[in-house]
Amino acid sequence: MSAPSADDTSAGAGGAASARRDQPLRRRLGWFLVVRTVLVTMFLAFAAWVYGPQPAAGPDPRLGLIALGYGVTAISALLLPRVQRIVLFAGTQVTVDLALVTLVILATGGLASPLAVLYNVVILNSALLRLGRGVVATAAAAAIVYGALMAELAAAAPGGMPLGPHAASHGTIILSFFAIAGLARYLSTQLAAAESLLAARQEDLGRIEVLQQLVANAVDNGLVVTDGNGRMVSANPTAVEILGLVPGASGVALGDVLPGAAGLAADGAAVELALGDSGEAQRHLRVKVGTLTDTYQHAIGRIYVLQDVTTVRELEARLREQEQLEAYADTVRTTSATDVTVFEGLVGESEPMRRVFGLVEKVAPSDSTVLVTGESGTGKELVARAIHTRSPRAGREFVPVNCGAIPDTLIESELFGHVRGAFTGAVADRPGLFRQAHRGTIFLDEIGELPLPMQVRLLRVLQERQVVPVGGTTAMPVDVRVVAATNRDLERLVAEGKFREDLYYRLNVIRIETPSLRARPEDIPLLLVHLLRTCSARHGKTVERVSPRTLRTLCTYAYPGNIRELENVVDHAITLCEGDTLTEQDLPAQVMAHGETAAGEPEPPAPPVFGDGRNLDEQLETYEKDMLLAALERAGGVRKRAAELLGIKYRSLRHRLSKYGLASPDDDDLDLGSALN
């Protein structure tokens, strides 16, 4: 098969173009035939009712002519899809219309028929078919046919009926043909021009919409268009990604997807909204709103411009954090020891610490019992000492007691004393810690560890202000202020029956809660200044600065052990530091691991909970022994310093050292001296 020639291709293209031009006429002609079919059907039914079968003569023969017209109309409708020369076919249909109207006039009375007006309908139909000059030609044909019909009917009438009396009316009808033709052609021309203009505008609008869509898809910002009810009409891909929408979603209220968007003022300044729950997944959007109006400047909707500024806000936060760290570094570098706010050993300028200082100032002058609560290592004993120092009892003794470090069998004797011979080993009278604190302050640390039987004895002492030594019978008055402390939830212990409710209310007269270090991170630089000075002096070094990365690590570490852990970290770092600046290499391993995790490196896996088959007691004993040895090593063998590092009293340290066979003869000598006293 040979390829089509250029002429064939041109002919094919011309045929396609001609078919596109004829398509509107074919569509109008289809409606024209549908209307004609309906009208002829209605007229046929009416004629059948009027001229139907008569009792004498049968059906009127004129019904056959009407049925013929109906058949012609039906055949034309069937032939329309197959006709090629559509203009000629349209002219033929107008001619058929003229013939049908003529038949209708003949069937309805001839000269007296009122249906000559139907010729005007044919003329209007030719105008609606957009036949151009054919409209006037149709009017001329209608005038000729109507005039000839009237003349023929007048001549055929009996006696030769004259046209004179009806000439004016018939002439008016014929003139109306041309008047209707002229008006119809003018209106059809205007209508055609309006349709062409509308088609051109629609084509332009289509191009604008395509261009608008291309621009909307190309911009980096999200674009959302809503209707007058705030429901989304369209959203570009960027907006779909930002808002997490399904592509092509519409009809959804924007306020449901982006809370707060519906209430924004239109044509105002850009507003920043948060998308999502608070946390790392939250996105920050900068939203600008514009009003969409129609031709008459009536608001019909809104357009929202969305800009994701999450990365910008994160960079700003990091910049602020870096500036804050640099300011902290300057604080550490330039602040002298005298510039640090120290309140009776407590360091801090944060709001939580100022509240603690204020409470201490208020309660110190009174003798009210105080309960100090807070996590381990937050400085509860320092608060108790500050209360004592600021009180009228400052000249008397401050006696600290760690209730959790004294064995249950000795705690009563330690607190209330004993008489000689009260038990084996009681070789002399012992006054007890309450009598030692007479007219001073006794600090009952870890009060939540006190056994229930001792809670009863302590409650009686607090109520009666008298103590009875172990083995004694005489009550001895004591004038002592009680400050208790715990890191446990006493309310929960009371509910569980592990702590007496009456003792709890006797102790909880005034409550001071020491904040954790996590609750006051702004105090870390000041604490570093203070600890750098004190630890450097203790180690005989001059460490005055902290590198920025080290400071960042120290300021972002969680400190589960609070200030005590911070002090140990600084002590460890200064011990290893070889210059005048602390670096990350000087920090303990657990702090370094946190710094690496915060910097984006993977967090090391946690050690296994269960070891090599040893039971819980064995593992706890191993851990306790390792802590004792580490404390002794860091303290240079000084037992009292090791006890301070561990946060326990010397008696408890001695007991634990003896338990693991780590005690020395010096410890026994000190113990004998304590017993004699």
FENURRA-V448295 format. One record per residue. RES is the residue in one letter. PSI is psi in whole degrees, 0 to 359 (NA if undefined). OMEGA is omega in radians with two decimals (none if undefined). Layout:
RES&PSI&OMEGA + RES&PSI&OMEGA
This chain:
M&131&-3.11 + S&154&3.12 + A&149&3.13 + P&141&-3.14 + S&171&3.12 + A&323&3.13 + D&319&3.12 + D&319&-3.14 + T&318&3.13 + S&318&3.13 + A&319&3.11 + G&318&3.12 + A&319&3.13 + G&322&3.11 + G&321&3.12 + A&318&3.12 + A&319&3.13 + S&321&3.12 + A&322&3.11 + R&323&3.12 + R&322&-3.09 + D&347&-3.05 + Q&316&3.10 + P&319&3.13 + L&320&3.12 + R&320&3.14 + R&317&3.13 + R&322&3.14 + L&326&3.08 + G&314&3.09 + W&323&3.11 + F&314&-3.13 + L&326&3.09 + V&315&3.14 + V&317&3.14 + R&319&3.12 + T&318&3.14 + V&315&-3.11 + L&315&-3.14 + V&323&3.11 + T&314&3.13 + M&318&-3.12 + F&321&3.12 + L&319&3.13 + A&320&3.14 + F&316&-3.13 + A&322&3.13 + A&324&3.14 + W&323&-3.11 + V&314&-3.03 + Y&27&-3.10 + G&189&-3.12 + P&130&3.12 + Q&149&-3.10 + P&329&-3.05 + A&311&-2.97 + A&350&-3.11 + G&194&-3.06 + P&148&3.10 + D&134&-3.12 + P&344&-3.12 + R&340&3.09 + L&331&3.11 + G&320&3.11 + L&320&3.13 + I&319&3.11 + A&325&3.09 + L&317&3.11 + G&321&3.11 + Y&318&3.14 + G&318&3.12 + V&318&3.14 + T&316&-3.13 + A&319&3.13 + I&321&3.13 + S&320&3.13 + A&324&3.14 + L&327&-3.10 + L&342&-3.02 + L&314&-3.10 + P&340&-3.04 + R&352&-3.07 + V&136&3.11 + Q&313&-3.10 + R&84&-2.96 + I&328&-3.13 + V&315&3.10 + L&320&3.13 + F&321&3.12 + A&317&3.08 + G&322&3.11 + T&320&-3.13 + Q&325&3.07 + V&319&3.10 + T&318&3.10 + V&322&3.11 + D&317&3.12 + L&319&3.13 + A&319&3.14 + L&319&3.12 + V&320&3.11 + T&316&3.10 + L&322&3.13 + V&319&3.14 + I&318&3.10 + L&323&-3.08 + A&346&-3.05 + T&22&2.99 + G&356&3.08 + G&240&-3.10 + L&330&-3.10 + A&1&-3.09 + S&135&3.10 + P&3&-2.99 + L&17&3.06 + A&341&3.13 + V&341&3.14 + L&337&3.04 + Y&326&3.09 + N&327&3.09 + V&319&3.11 + V&318&3.13 + I&317&3.11 + L&323&3.11 + N&319&3.12 + S&327&3.08 + A&319&3.12 + L&331&3.07 + L&356&3.12 + R&51&-3.13 + L&0&3.08 + G&238&3.13 + R&344&3.10 + G&341&3.11 + V&314&3.11 + V&321&3.11 + A&322&3.10 + T&318&3.11 + A&317&3.12 + A&317&3.13 + A&319&3.12 + A&320&3.14 + A&318&-3.13 + I&312&-3.10 + V&317&-3.10 + Y&317&3.13 + G&316&3.13 + A&321&-3.13 + L&318&-3.13 + M&319&3.14 + A&318&-3.14 + E&318&-3.14 + L&323&3.13 + A&321&-3.14 + A&326&-3.09 + A&351&-3.12 + A&150&3.14 + P&131&3.14 + G&6&3.12 + G&73&-3.09 + M&124&-3.12 + P&150&3.11 + L&349&-3.04 + G&306&-3.09 + P&336&-3.09 + H&5&-3.05 + A&321&-3.10 + A&314&-3.11 + S&318&3.13 + H&322&3.12 + G&321&3.11 + T&319&3.14 + I&316&-3.12 + I&319&3.10 + L&326&3.13 + S&331&3.11 + F&312&-3.08 + F&326&3.10 + A&315&3.12 + I&322&-3.13 + A&314&-3.14 + G&313&-3.13 + L&317&-3.12 + A&320&3.13 + R&320&3.14 + Y&313&-3.11 + L&321&3.14 + S&324&3.09 + T&316&3.11 + Q&320&3.12 + L&319&3.12 + A&319&3.11 + A&320&3.13 + A&320&3.11 + E&320&3.11 + S&318&3.12 + L&318&3.12 + L&319&3.11 + A&319&3.12 + A&318&3.13 + R&320&3.10 + Q&323&3.09 + E&318&3.08 + D&319&3.13 + L&321&3.09 + G&317&3.11 + R&321&3.13 + I&319&3.13 + E&320&3.09 + V&315&3.12 + L&317&3.12 + Q&318&3.13 + Q&320&3.11 + L&317&3.13 + V&315&-3.14 + A&322&3.13 + N&338&-3.08 + A&333&-3.07 + V&154&-3.14 + D&336&-3.12 + N&156&3.06 + G&139&3.12 + L&124&3.13 + V&130&3.09 + V&130&3.11 + T&158&3.09 + D&189&-3.10 + G&342&3.14 + N&7&3.12 + G&13&3.13 + R&141&-3.05 + M&131&3.07 + V&318&3.12 + S&157&3.10 + A&132&3.14 + N&167&-3.08 + P&324&3.13 + T&317&3.10 + A&322&3.10 + V&318&-3.14 + E&318&-3.10 + I&314&-3.05 + L&353&-3.14 + G&38&-3.10 + L&165&2.98 + V&130&-3.13 + P&134&3.14 + G&6&-3.13 + A&137&3.09 + S&163&-3.13 + G&356&3.12 + V&138&3.11 + A&126&-3.12 + L&327&3.13 + G&333&3.10 + D&330&-3.12 + V&319&-3.13 + L&90&-3.11 + P&135&3.12 + G&346&-3.08 + A&323&-3.08 + A&334&-3.10 + G&2&-3.12 + L&144&3.10 + A&135&-3.14 + A&149&3.06 + D&29&3.10 + G&194&-3.14 + A&155&3.12 + A&144&-3.11 + V&144&-3.14 + E&129&3.13 + L&152&3.10 + A&135&-3.14 + L&123&-3.14 + G&172&3.12 + D&157&3.11 + S&141&-3.11 + G&195&-3.07 + E&331&-3.08 + A&357&-3.10 + Q&139&3.13 + R&143&3.13 + H&124&-3.09 + L&134&3.02 + R&119&-2.97 + V&128&3.04 + K&134&-3.04 + V&134&3.05 + G&157&-3.11 + T&135&3.04 + L&131&-3.10 + T&160&3.07 + D&192&-3.10 + T&330&-3.11 + Y&17&3.10 + Q&28&3.03 + H&134&-3.12 + A&127&3.14 + I&357&-3.13 + G&189&-3.13 + R&156&3.01 + I&130&-3.11 + Y&128&3.07 + V&118&-3.07 + L&129&3.09 + Q&121&3.14 + D&111&-3.10 + V&22&-3.13 + T&314&-3.13 + T&320&3.13 + V&316&-3.14 + R&323&3.10 + E&319&3.10 + L&320&3.10 + E&319&3.13 + A&319&3.11 + R&322&3.12 + L&316&3.09 + R&320&3.13 + E&319&3.12 + Q&318&3.10 + E&321&3.12 + Q&319&3.12 + L&321&3.09 + E&322&3.08 + A&322&3.08 + Y&318&3.13 + A&319&3.08 + D&322&3.12 + T&314&3.13 + V&323&-3.07 + R&324&-2.99 + T&343&-3.09 + T&130&3.08 + S&170&-3.11 + A&328&-3.12 + T&345&-3.13 + D&345&-3.09 + V&132&3.13 + T&115&3.12 + V&117&-3.13 + F&97&3.14 + E&45&3.14 + G&347&3.13 + L&132&-3.09 + V&131&3.08 + G&150&3.09 + E&9&-3.13 + S&166&-3.13 + E&317&3.09 + P&321&-3.14 + M&326&3.09 + R&325&3.07 + R&320&3.10 + V&315&3.13 + F&318&-3.13 + G&319&3.12 + L&319&3.12 + V&316&3.13 + E&321&-3.07 + K&320&-3.02 + V&342&-3.06 + A&316&-3.07 + P&341&-3.10 + S&175&3.07 + D&15&-3.10 + S&145&3.07 + T&139&-3.08 + V&136&3.04 + L&119&-3.14 + V&121&-3.13 + T&162&3.13 + G&167&-3.14 + E&164&3.11 + S&136&3.09 + G&12&-3.12 + T&1&3.07 + G&35&-3.13 + K&322&3.13 + E&324&3.09 + L&323&3.08 + V&317&3.12 + A&317&3.12 + R&323&3.12 + A&321&3.09 + I&317&3.13 + H&316&-3.08 + T&325&-3.11 + R&0&-3.08 + S&167&3.06 + P&347&3.13 + R&10&-3.04 + A&331&-3.14 + G&350&3.13 + R&183&-2.98 + E&144&3.00 + F&116&-3.03 + V&107&3.08 + P&140&3.13 + V&124&3.05 + N&101&-3.05 + C&337&-3.13 + G&349&-3.09 + A&351&-3.11 + I&129&3.09 + P&149&-3.09 + D&327&-3.09 + T&343&-3.08 + L&350&-2.96 + I&324&3.13 + E&318&3.12 + S&322&-3.13 + E&320&-3.08 + L&314&-2.98 + F&356&3.13 + G&177&3.10 + H&163&3.08 + V&160&-3.13 + R&132&3.12 + G&6&-3.12 + A&331&3.11 + F&170&-3.12 + T&127&-3.12 + G&350&3.10 + A&82&-3.03 + V&351&3.13 + A&161&3.07 + D&142&3.10 + R&126&-3.03 + P&330&-3.08 + G&161&-3.03 + L&328&3.09 + F&316&3.12 + R&330&3.08 + Q&328&-3.12 + A&13&-3.12 + H&129&-3.09 + R&12&3.08 + G&214&-3.10 + T&134&3.01 + I&133&-3.09 + F&109&-3.13 + L&92&-3.12 + D&150&-3.11 + E&50&-3.11 + I&337&3.13 + G&345&3.12 + E&358&-3.08 + L&131&3.12 + P&153&-3.11 + L&317&3.11 + P&323&3.13 + M&334&3.08 + Q&324&3.10 + V&315&-3.14 + R&319&-3.12 + L&319&3.12 + L&319&3.14 + R&320&3.12 + V&318&-3.14 + L&328&-3.12 + Q&317&-3.02 + E&347&-3.10 + R&40&3.08 + Q&147&3.09 + V&146&3.04 + V&114&-3.12 + P&156&3.07 + V&126&-3.12 + G&355&-3.13 + G&169&3.14 + T&349&-3.07 + T&126&3.08 + A&136&-3.11 + M&127&-3.13 + P&144&3.07 + V&134&3.05 + D&97&-3.01 + V&142&3.01 + R&134&-3.07 + V&126&2.97 + V&118&-3.14 + A&157&-3.14 + A&150&3.10 + T&152&3.02 + N&10&-3.14 + R&163&3.13 + D&97&-3.08 + L&326&3.12 + E&319&3.12 + R&321&3.11 + L&323&3.09 + V&316&-3.14 + A&329&3.14 + E&357&3.13 + G&17&-3.13 + K&355&3.11 + F&136&-3.07 + R&133&-3.12 + E&320&-3.12 + D&325&3.09 + L&322&3.13 + Y&314&-3.13 + Y&333&3.08 + R&327&-3.14 + L&325&-3.02 + N&56&3.07 + V&307&3.04 + I&131&-3.06 + R&132&3.06 + I&123&3.14 + E&122&3.13 + T&127&-3.09 + P&148&3.04 + S&164&-3.14 + L&334&3.10 + R&334&-3.12 + A&353&-3.14 + R&61&-3.11 + P&338&-3.13 + E&346&3.11 + D&350&-3.07 + I&315&3.11 + P&320&3.13 + L&320&3.09 + L&322&3.09 + L&317&3.10 + V&312&-3.11 + H&314&-3.09 + L&325&3.08 + L&316&-3.11 + R&310&-3.06 + T&316&-3.13 + C&322&3.10 + S&317&3.12 + A&322&-3.13 + R&326&-3.13 + H&0&-3.14 + G&32&3.14 + K&170&3.08 + T&83&3.11 + V&112&-3.00 + E&349&-3.06 + R&161&3.09 + V&131&3.14 + S&153&-3.11 + P&317&3.14 + R&320&3.11 + T&319&3.13 + L&320&3.11 + R&316&3.13 + T&316&-3.12 + L&326&-3.10 + C&341&-3.11 + T&357&3.12 + Y&147&-3.02 + A&332&-3.13 + Y&69&3.06 + P&335&3.09 + G&5&3.07 + N&219&-2.99 + I&325&3.11 + R&319&3.12 + E&319&3.10 + L&318&3.12 + E&318&3.12 + N&322&3.12 + V&313&3.13 + V&319&3.12 + D&316&3.11 + H&315&-3.09 + A&317&-3.13 + I&325&3.10 + T&321&-3.11 + L&343&-3.06 + C&136&-3.12 + E&359&3.12 + G&210&3.12 + D&8&-3.12 + T&129&3.08 + L&136&3.08 + T&172&-3.12 + E&335&3.12 + Q&342&-3.13 + D&350&-3.05 + L&156&3.07 + P&161&-3.04 + A&320&-3.08 + Q&328&3.09 + V&320&3.10 + M&319&3.13 + A&321&3.08 + H&318&3.14 + G&321&3.12 + E&321&3.11 + T&318&3.13 + A&332&-3.14 + A&357&3.08 + G&358&3.13 + E&153&-3.11 + P&142&-3.13 + E&135&-3.13 + P&148&-3.13 + P&146&3.13 + A&147&3.12 + P&152&-3.14 + P&144&-3.14 + V&320&-3.11 + F&134&-3.04 + G&228&-2.97 + D&38&3.08 + G&356&3.11 + R&151&3.12 + N&176&-3.04 + L&317&-3.11 + D&319&-3.14 + E&318&-3.14 + Q&321&3.10 + L&321&3.11 + E&319&3.11 + T&316&3.13 + Y&318&-3.14 + E&318&3.14 + K&318&3.12 + D&321&3.11 + M&320&3.11 + L&314&-3.14 + L&319&3.13 + A&320&3.13 + A&319&3.11 + L&321&3.14 + E&316&-3.13 + R&327&-3.13 + A&4&3.13 + G&29&3.12 + G&356&-3.14 + V&115&-3.02 + R&315&-3.11 + K&321&3.11 + R&321&3.11 + A&320&3.10 + A&320&3.11 + E&319&3.13 + L&325&-3.12 + L&350&3.14 + G&26&3.12 + I&169&3.12 + K&163&-3.07 + Y&322&-3.14 + R&318&3.12 + S&321&3.11 + L&315&3.14 + R&317&-3.14 + H&317&-3.12 + R&321&3.09 + L&318&3.12 + S&324&-3.13 + K&322&-3.09 + Y&14&3.10 + G&29&-3.11 + L&0&-3.11 + A&155&3.12 + S&164&3.09 + P&329&3.12 + D&325&3.12 + D&322&3.13 + D&321&3.13 + D&317&3.14 + L&324&-3.14 + D&321&3.12 + L&321&3.11 + G&322&3.12 + S&322&-3.13 + A&321&3.14 + L&328&3.11 + N&NA&none
